[in-house]
Amino acid sequence: MYKTPCSRLSGFVGATVKQKLVQNVPRSHQTARSLIQLHGRDPSKWLTYQHLNFLKRQYVAKNNSELHQRAVPKRAPVLAIVDERDDDGVERQVERIPTITSAVADAAPQPDDVAGTTRPEISTSKATTGDAAAQNETVSRVVARRDETPHVQVETDETREARLDRQWKQLKVDVADLPDVYARLSKIKLTALVVTTAAAGFAMAPVPFNPIMFFVSSLGTGLASCAANSTNQYFEVPFDSNMNRTKNRPLVRGQISPLHAVSFALACGVPGVALLTLAVNPLTGFLGALNIFLYTCCYTPLKRLSISNTWVGAVVGAIPPVMGWTAATGCLEPGALLLGGFLYSWQFPHFNALSWNLREDYSRGGYRMMSVTHPAMCKRVALRHSLALIALATAAPALDLTTWTFPVISLPINLYISYLAFDFYRKGDRGSARKLFFCSLWHLPMLLLLALTCKKYSRRQEGAAPPPAPLPLALPAN
């Protein structure tokens, strides 16, 4: 009963799949040929990461399947260009000034030409005396100008260099500038904050301090952070160019090529994750790779899609102290999650206050931040997580992470940042946002330092069994 319709349906599906495969075969062959011709091209057109279709969509300008990141110089309008060759055989472009305008040429009387014919004279019967004098003066100037030889301005080396300096040109990579370029590409200040929080997590772990493991874990965490930040800048080049805060980044200015930036990210990410996995432990290496994935593949695209990017970015910032804890202990415990909670809640008053004064910039870049699309929620979330820091500080001694002194001595700074967050929630102006942001800069290191001073002793020192008491010597019986 259903045999004929099912047969038709299967035949239709098969024909559709076959048609799709036939359409995709030339593309695959073209991609293979482009990969084979990698070293056969001119060095300036070698295959880079920009030729891949997935990465090609990240850029706006395309020209003959090749992407040009730098802008084309805007040429000044030139009326006439004459190519001249001097004695040395060097071509120079000079500008010829036009003789007269067409309107004046049509209205001006001209002298007799070679053939002896004369042009019709201008009728001045209806003109006043002043207009006639002005017209005669104009005619005399036009006649004198036609008799002169057109002026030709020869471009010298100095004028040529000055003209080229006014144009946009591609910057050449200087080896001496590479350290500064790499520092800005990896966002060195943000990387330093990540390493600091990971070091705090390592120091807070209730185990004896191991300086070699501390150095290795900090180095691996820093390399992973450099890789994530470099990849983030690679994907956001067209959007960073629209923002005043990010328009001077190396990739936007063209100081290095996209291939150079991606190669630097791989040179940092692969050794960093391998170092955390092999030299520390697999759990820490997994967290490092997860952090790179969340930052580059989740947080970066979400910035232009949804305000949920702020919560995903807070998770990314909360992972480094957990990595430090797992590097010291080798396991994931409630104390590590509590340290991650401190970083998670701290980022909302910090970033929301920062983004409040950069709303225009984020709007030009096309980023969907709470401060742009949901300003009331931005202030409310900052206040909520500022109050959450007080609750987290109270939970630290309950989880046997610190002594009960920590909630007491950290209460003043937590109350102060909560007060500034409430002021920001109530006013919502630039001044209150600026105060909250600058308070968050010293609040986090102060909070971690207070937690470290109130840290409980290590388990091995507390749980170590006391040495056995010496047995009394038995005196021989008489």
SULMOLIN-V516284 format. One record per pair of residues at least 6 apart in sequence whose C-alpha atoms are under 8 Angstrom apart, sorted by the first residue. I is the first residue (numbers start at 1). J is the second residue. Records with the same first field share a line. If there is no record, write none. Layout:
# SULMOLIN-V516284
I = J + J
This chain:
# SULMOLIN-V516284
34 = 47
35 = 47
38 = 46 + 47
39 = 46
48 = 259
49 = 55 + 258 + 259 + 262
50 = 56 + 66 + 67 + 258 + 259
51 = 65 + 66 + 67
56 = 67
58 = 235 + 236 + 238
59 = 67 + 69 + 237 + 238
60 = 238
61 = 67 + 68 + 69
62 = 68
69 = 254
70 = 169 + 170 + 253 + 254
71 = 168
72 = 168 + 169
73 = 167 + 168 + 169
74 = 167
78 = 95
79 = 95 + 96 + 97 + 98
80 = 95 + 96 + 97 + 98
81 = 93 + 94 + 95 + 96
82 = 93 + 94 + 95 + 96
83 = 91 + 92 + 93 + 94
84 = 91 + 92 + 93 + 94
85 = 91 + 92
86 = 92
92 = 154 + 155
93 = 154 + 155
94 = 152 + 153 + 154 + 155
95 = 152 + 153 + 154
96 = 150 + 151 + 152 + 153
97 = 150 + 151 + 152
98 = 150
99 = 145 + 146 + 150
100 = 142 + 145 + 146
104 = 142
105 = 142
107 = 122
108 = 122 + 139 + 142
109 = 119 + 120 + 121 + 122 + 139
110 = 118 + 119 + 143
111 = 118 + 119
112 = 118 + 119
124 = 132
170 = 254 + 255
171 = 254 + 255
172 = 255 + 256
173 = 255 + 256
181 = 250 + 255
184 = 249 + 250
185 = 226 + 229 + 230 + 233 + 249 + 250 + 261
186 = 225 + 226 + 227 + 228 + 229 + 230
187 = 226 + 229 + 230
188 = 226
191 = 222 + 225 + 226
192 = 222
194 = 221 + 222 + 225 + 317 + 320
195 = 218 + 221 + 222 + 320
197 = 320 + 321 + 324
198 = 218 + 221 + 320 + 321 + 322 + 323 + 324 + 325
199 = 214 + 218 + 321 + 324
200 = 321 + 324 + 448 + 452
201 = 320 + 321 + 322 + 323 + 324 + 325 + 336 + 339
202 = 214 + 321 + 323 + 324 + 325 + 326 + 327 + 328
203 = 209 + 324 + 325 + 452
204 = 325 + 401 + 451 + 452 + 455
205 = 325 + 328 + 329 + 335 + 336 + 458
206 = 329 + 401 + 456 + 457 + 458 + 459
207 = 328 + 329 + 458 + 459 + 460
208 = 458 + 460
209 = 328
210 = 328
213 = 280 + 327 + 328
214 = 327 + 328
216 = 275 + 276 + 279 + 280
217 = 275 + 276 + 280 + 324 + 327
218 = 324
219 = 272
220 = 271 + 272 + 273 + 275 + 276
221 = 272 + 276 + 288 + 320
222 = 272
223 = 268 + 269 + 271 + 272
224 = 268 + 269 + 272 + 273 + 288 + 289 + 292
225 = 269 + 292
226 = 265 + 268 + 269
227 = 264 + 265 + 266 + 267 + 268 + 269 + 292
228 = 265 + 269 + 292 + 293 + 295 + 296
229 = 296
230 = 261 + 262 + 264 + 265
231 = 261 + 262 + 265 + 296
232 = 295 + 296 + 300
233 = 251
234 = 251 + 258 + 261 + 262
235 = 300
237 = 251 + 252
238 = 252
239 = 365 + 366
240 = 246 + 247 + 249 + 252 + 365
241 = 247 + 248 + 252 + 365
242 = 361 + 364 + 365
243 = 361 + 362 + 364 + 365
244 = 361
245 = 361
247 = 253
250 = 256
251 = 257 + 258 + 261
273 = 285 + 286 + 288 + 289
274 = 285
275 = 285
276 = 282 + 284 + 285 + 288
277 = 283 + 284 + 285 + 286
278 = 285
280 = 327
281 = 327 + 330
283 = 326 + 330 + 331
284 = 323 + 324 + 326 + 327 + 330
287 = 319 + 323
288 = 323
291 = 316 + 319
294 = 312 + 316
295 = 313 + 316
298 = 309 + 312
299 = 309 + 310 + 312 + 313
300 = 309
302 = 308 + 309
303 = 309 + 367 + 368 + 369
304 = 366 + 367 + 368
305 = 367 + 368
306 = 368 + 369
307 = 368 + 369 + 370 + 373
309 = 369
310 = 348 + 369
314 = 343 + 344 + 345 + 347 + 348
315 = 344
317 = 343 + 344 + 347
318 = 339 + 340 + 341 + 342 + 343 + 344
319 = 340
320 = 340
321 = 336 + 339 + 340
322 = 332 + 336 + 337 + 339 + 340
325 = 331 + 332 + 336
326 = 332 + 336
334 = 399
335 = 396 + 399 + 400 + 401
338 = 392 + 396
341 = 392
342 = 389 + 392
345 = 385 + 386 + 388 + 389
346 = 385 + 386 + 389 + 440 + 444
348 = 381 + 382 + 385 + 386
349 = 381 + 382 + 383 + 385 + 386 + 421 + 436 + 437 + 440
350 = 382 + 436 + 437 + 440 + 441
351 = 437
352 = 370 + 371 + 378 + 379 + 382
353 = 382 + 433 + 434 + 436 + 437
354 = 433 + 434 + 437
355 = 362 + 369 + 371
356 = 371 + 372 + 430 + 433
357 = 430 + 433 + 434
359 = 371 + 372
360 = 372
362 = 368 + 369 + 372
363 = 372
370 = 377 + 378
371 = 377 + 378
379 = 421 + 424 + 425 + 428
380 = 425
382 = 421 + 425
383 = 418 + 421 + 422 + 425
386 = 414 + 417 + 418 + 421
387 = 414 + 415 + 418
389 = 414
390 = 407 + 411 + 414 + 415
393 = 406 + 407 + 410
394 = 406 + 407
396 = 402 + 403 + 406 + 407
397 = 403 + 404 + 406 + 407
400 = 456
401 = 455 + 456
402 = 451 + 454 + 455 + 456
403 = 454 + 455 + 456
405 = 454
406 = 450 + 451 + 454
409 = 450
410 = 447 + 450
413 = 443 + 447
417 = 436 + 439 + 440 + 443
420 = 432 + 435 + 436
421 = 436
423 = 432
424 = 432 + 433 + 436
